[in-house]
Amino acid sequence: MRTATYNEFGKPSDVLSVTESPTPEPNNNEVRIKTILSSIHNHDLVTIKGEYGNKPKLPATGGSEAVGKIDALGEDVKGSEKGQRVVVSGVQGTWAEYFIAPAQSIIPIPDAIDDEMAAQLIAMPMSALLLIEFLNIKPGQWIIQNAANGAVGESMAMLAPERNINTINLVRSTESEQELIDLGIVDNNVVTDNDDWKEQVKNIVGDAKISGAVDAVGGKSGGELVTLLGKYGALASLGAMSGKPLTLNPSNLIFNLAQVKGFWASDMMQEMSHDDMQRLTRELIESAASGVLKLPTGGIYSLDDIQKAVSDEVQSDKKGKILIKP
């Protein structure tokens, strides 16, 4: 089979190549999946660079989320059958014609959800739901997020209101705001290029307080979120798109008794109970099938074009998730 493989850590467009590899055989309690579409996530690219929390053993195949059809069953697999369309996230090697997944991790997907949505249904939208629970945000409360036009941010802005949670969606430019509007996210969007953006936030919230913040940028931007938190508020740090350390004023922490916590969705999903994972997965599937959750696609590339698909040019200009088709 064909796989997008790398033999060393480095810039993805430099180190990835399409190679022929033996088609894997499932072990006990595993299934083999024939890939239909696989997502390219930021954490996939960071993994290839060797900068993620987990480093795979080399050589390695890229990719961690996909939709496909079960092609072979290992021993002791129950409740699954060949030909069943499923999604899976948090595995290794989905940028390939076939990949192996633990049987307990696969999620059957209804026909109401198309392949393009299914291929990106779990990782980023699940992160949004996990962030709400990680920050303990209750119905009626407020959460503020930067990089709101990213995959997690857009999912948050669509899913949180279904729980009666209010979001403030920060973006850097009117062009980025338009991306939200195009998805039907029209309330409480604030462009931080405007000098009065903090005043806009305060006017939106009124007498209420902001209970949680989500920082995907780091640097000064993350620190500014903390200044807007109400007493006992908490910020979750899940990325550093700016490439700069999170900048905090101790006064904002001390006098508001605020918290700053690191958030790693992959680890949380590994530690989560089966019942909680099932509960959140049902919520995602229902939201996707009903049209509440929309997941834009930035383009579909052949596996043979993997170097272009992961390139800075494509990734920096995308308006949705880039998908790979074997």
HELIX and SHEET records of a PDB file:
HELIX    1   1 PRO A   12  VAL A   15  1                                   4    
HELIX    2   2 ASN A   42  LYS A   49  1                                   8    
HELIX    3   3 ALA A  103  SER A  105  5                                   3    
HELIX    4   4 ASP A  115  ALA A  118  1                                   4    
HELIX    5   5 ALA A  123  PHE A  134  1                                  12    
HELIX    6   6 ALA A  151  LEU A  159  1                                   9    
HELIX    7   7 ALA A  160  ARG A  163  5                                   4    
HELIX    8   8 THR A  174  ASP A  182  1                                   9    
HELIX    9   9 TRP A  197  VAL A  205  1                                   9    
HELIX   10  10 GLY A  219  LEU A  228  1                                  10    
HELIX   11  11 PRO A  250  ILE A  254  1                                   5    
HELIX   12  12 ALA A  265  GLU A  271  1                                   7    
HELIX   13  13 HIS A  274  SER A  290  1                                  17    
HELIX   14  14 LEU A  303  ASP A  305  5                                   3    
HELIX   15  15 ILE A  306  ALA A  309  1                                   4    
HELIX   16  16 ASP A  312  SER A  316  1                                   5    
SHEET    1   A 3 LEU A  16  GLU A  20  0                                        
SHEET    2   A 3 ARG A   2  TYR A   6 -1                                        
SHEET    3   A 3 ALA A  60  THR A  61 -1                                        
SHEET    1   B 5 TYR A  98  PRO A 102  0                                        
SHEET    2   B 5 GLU A  30  ILE A  40 -1                                        
SHEET    3   B 5 GLU A  65  LEU A  73 -1                                        
SHEET    4   B 5 ARG A  85  SER A  89 -1                                        
SHEET    5   B 5 ILE A 107  PRO A 108 -1                                        
SHEET    1   C 4 TYR A  98  PRO A 102  0                                        
SHEET    2   C 4 GLU A  30  ILE A  40 -1                                        
SHEET    3   C 4 LYS A 321  LYS A 325 -1                                        
SHEET    4   C 4 THR A 297  SER A 302  1                                        
SHEET    1   D 6 ASN A 189  VAL A 191  0                                        
SHEET    2   D 6 ASN A 166  VAL A 171  1                                        
SHEET    3   D 6 TRP A 142  GLN A 145  1                                        
SHEET    4   D 6 ILE A 210  ASP A 215  1                                        
SHEET    5   D 6 ALA A 234  SER A 237  1                                        
SHEET    6   D 6 GLN A 259  GLY A 262  1                                        
END                                                                             
